[in-house]
Amino acid sequence: MNLNGKIAVVTGAATGIGAAIAKGLVTTGAHVIGVDLSEAEGAADGVDHVQWDLSQPASVERCFLDIQRRHGGVDILVNNAALASEIKPQPFDQITPEDWTRVMTVNTIMPFLCSRAVVPYMREKRWGRIVNLTSATVFLGTPFNLHYVASKGAIAVMTRALAKELGGDGINVNAIAPGMTITDGIRKNPAYSKEMLAGIVKSRAIQREEGPEDLVGACLFLVSAGADFMTGQILTVDGGAAFH
């Protein structure tokens, strides 16, 4: 795969899935910009790391204006950043309205704002790729995480609607639905016990833990020429727990 000359932005690229995807895109020859609220731990991964808050409209506009000034625009956007590993599973009636609003705001408004920022450049070039990260929980009806599942369900339908809206502009919009992915954040969250994680592994056709590196191939495919006639689709990468 050759993406030489393409500018790719991955949100939430400091750690976990975002970091793995950003490093994977580097191998294609693209110039990869990783945007994250946190500082990236690895400085020698070939990714141009930028520390930025993407939760507010004005901040998103400034970030992408800066990228446009430095690089001319964005060809590939991977909307990965979200609240996930830090969320504590709990019954829906124990979720406060404040927690619901926080999760929905971060997980749905950020991809909307970032997509809105990059589309004008993509339209001008009549070529663009947007890859959203949703979740296999959307298809499994996973309990005790209602605000997270609802937010990822929103991303799934946003992907389909945006694909219809942008298809005529040469912009493909697809999504990846990971299963429970073992990141440092998940390992540090005491709510995810060894027994719970073992149960998730047992529910899969491929019975092993899922790591961030398992999502890289799907993303590289979706931004490649091999997916030129593919848009509005959701690739489930969870080891065969959800068949969609």
C-alpha positions in Angstrom: 0.0 0.0 0.0 1.3 3.4 -0.9 -0.1 6.5 0.7 2.9 8.7 0.0 1.9 12.4 0.1 -1.3 11.8 2.0 -1.9 13.5 5.3 -3.6 11.3 8.0 -4.9 12.5 11.3 -5.6 10.0 14.1 -7.4 11.3 17.2 -6.6 9.7 20.6 -3.2 8.6 19.2 -1.1 8.8 22.4 -1.9 5.3 23.6 -4.0 2.2 22.9 -5.8 1.6 19.6 -5.1 5.1 18.3 -1.4 4.7 18.8 -1.4 1.3 17.0 -3.4 2.7 14.1 -1.2 5.8 13.8 2.0 3.6 13.7 0.4 1.4 11.1 -0.4 4.3 8.9 3.2 5.4 9.1 4.2 2.2 7.3 2.1 3.3 4.2 4.2 6.4 3.6 1.5 8.8 4.8 2.5 11.7 7.0 0.6 10.8 10.2 -0.5 13.4 12.8 -1.6 12.0 16.1 -3.8 14.4 18.1 -4.4 13.7 21.8 -5.3 15.5 25.0 -2.4 13.6 26.6 1.2 13.7 25.7 2.4 10.7 23.7 4.8 8.3 25.5 6.7 7.3 22.4 8.5 10.0 20.5 10.3 7.9 18.0 7.4 6.1 16.3 7.3 8.2 13.2 4.1 9.9 14.2 3.9 13.7 14.4 2.3 14.0 17.8 0.2 17.1 18.7 -1.2 17.7 22.2 -4.6 19.3 21.8 -8.1 19.3 23.3 -10.7 18.4 20.7 -13.7 18.6 22.9 -14.7 22.2 22.1 -15.6 23.6 18.6 -13.2 26.5 18.8 -10.3 24.3 19.8 -11.0 21.8 17.0 -11.1 24.7 14.5 -7.8 26.0 15.7 -6.2 22.6 15.6 -7.2 21.8 12.0 -6.4 25.3 10.8 -2.9 24.8 12.2 -2.7 21.4 10.4 -3.8 23.0 7.2 -1.2 25.8 7.5 1.5 23.3 8.1 0.5 20.5 5.7 -2.2 21.9 3.3 -5.1 19.8 4.6 -6.2 16.3 5.7 -6.8 13.4 3.4 -7.5 10.7 6.0 -9.2 11.1 9.4 -9.5 8.3 11.9 -12.0 9.3 14.7 -10.7 7.1 17.5 -10.6 9.4 20.6 -13.3 8.5 23.1 -14.1 7.9 26.7 -14.0 4.1 27.1 -11.5 2.3 29.4 -12.0 4.7 32.3 -15.8 4.1 32.4 -17.0 1.9 35.3 -19.6 -0.7 34.3 -22.8 -0.2 36.3 -26.6 -0.6 36.0 -28.2 2.0 33.8 -30.3 3.5 36.7 -27.0 4.3 38.5 -25.6 6.4 35.7 -26.0 10.1 36.5 -27.3 12.5 33.9 -23.9 14.3 34.2 -22.0 11.1 33.4 -24.4 10.3 30.5 -23.9 13.8 29.1 -20.1 13.7 29.4 -19.8 10.3 27.6 -22.2 11.3 24.9 -20.6 14.7 24.4 -17.0 13.4 24.1 -17.8 10.3 22.1 -20.2 11.8 19.6 -19.5 15.5 19.3 -15.7 15.1 18.9 -16.0 12.9 15.7 -18.6 15.3 14.4 -16.4 18.4 14.9 -13.3 16.7 13.4 -15.2 15.4 10.4 -16.7 18.9 9.8 -13.2 20.4 10.0 -11.6 18.1 7.3 -14.4 17.7 4.8 -14.0 21.0 3.0 -10.4 20.1 2.0 -11.5 16.6 1.0 -14.3 18.0 -1.1 -11.9 20.3 -2.9 -9.6 17.4 -3.8 -12.6 15.1 -4.4 -10.9 12.4 -2.3 -11.0 11.6 1.4 -11.3 8.8 3.9 -13.0 9.0 7.2 -12.8 6.0 9.5 -14.8 6.0 12.7 -14.3 3.7 15.7 -17.6 2.4 17.0 -17.9 -0.8 19.1 -19.1 -4.4 18.8 -21.2 -3.7 21.9 -23.6 -2.0 19.6 -24.5 -5.4 18.0 -24.2 -7.4 21.3 -26.5 -5.3 23.4 -23.9 -5.3 26.1 -25.4 -4.4 29.5 -24.1 -2.2 32.3 -22.5 0.4 30.0 -25.6 2.1 28.5 -24.1 5.5 28.0 -21.1 4.1 26.2 -23.1 1.7 24.1 -25.5 4.5 23.1 -22.6 6.8 22.1 -21.1 4.1 20.0 -24.5 3.3 18.4 -24.7 7.0 17.5 -21.3 6.7 15.8 -22.5 3.6 13.8 -25.5 5.5 12.4 -23.5 8.7 11.9 -21.1 6.7 9.7 -24.0 5.5 7.4 -25.7 8.9 7.1 -22.4 10.7 6.5 -21.4 8.2 3.8 -24.6 8.9 1.9 -24.1 12.6 2.2 -20.4 12.6 1.1 -20.3 9.8 -1.4 -20.8 12.2 -4.3 -17.7 14.2 -3.2 -15.3 11.2 -3.4 -15.2 10.8 0.3 -15.6 7.3 1.8 -16.9 7.0 5.4 -16.6 3.6 7.1 -16.2 2.4 10.7 -14.5 -0.3 12.7 -16.3 -2.1 15.6 -13.7 -3.5 18.0 -14.5 -6.0 20.7 -13.1 -5.5 24.2 -9.6 -4.5 23.5 -7.0 -4.9 26.2 -5.3 -1.5 26.5 -3.3 -0.1 29.4 -6.4 1.8 30.4 -8.5 -1.4 30.7 -5.8 -3.2 32.7 -5.7 -0.3 35.1 -9.5 -0.2 35.6 -10.3 -2.4 38.6 -13.9 -2.8 37.3 -12.5 -5.2 34.6 -11.6 -8.3 36.7 -9.7 -11.2 35.3 -12.8 -13.3 35.5 -14.8 -10.8 33.4 -12.1 -10.5 30.7 -11.8 -14.3 30.6 -15.6 -14.5 30.0 -15.3 -12.1 27.1 -12.5 -14.3 25.6 -14.7 -17.4 26.0 -17.5 -15.8 24.0 -15.4 -15.5 20.9 -14.8 -17.8 18.1 -11.1 -16.9 18.3 -10.5 -17.4 22.0 -7.8 -15.0 22.9 -7.4 -11.4 24.1 -7.8 -8.6 21.5 -5.0 -6.1 21.4 -4.8 -2.7 19.7 -2.6 -4.2 17.0 -5.6 -6.3 15.9 -7.4 -3.2 14.6 -4.6 -1.9 12.4 -5.3 -4.1 9.4 -8.9 -3.2 9.1 -8.1 0.5 9.2 -5.3 0.2 6.6 -7.8 -1.7 4.3 -10.5 1.0 4.7 -8.1 3.8 3.6 -6.6 1.8 0.8 -7.5 1.6 -2.9 -9.0 -1.9 -2.1 -11.9 -0.1 -0.4 -12.5 2.5 -3.1 -16.1 1.2 -3.7 -16.9 0.7 0.0 -18.6 3.3 2.1 -21.1 3.3 5.0 -19.9 0.0 6.2 -18.9 -1.3 9.7 -16.2 -3.9 10.0 -16.5 -5.9 13.2 -13.1 -6.9 14.5 -13.8 -8.8 17.7 -12.6 -12.4 17.2 -16.1 -13.6 16.3 -18.3 -12.7 19.2 -20.7 -10.4 17.2 -21.6 -11.6 13.7 -22.7 -8.5 11.7 
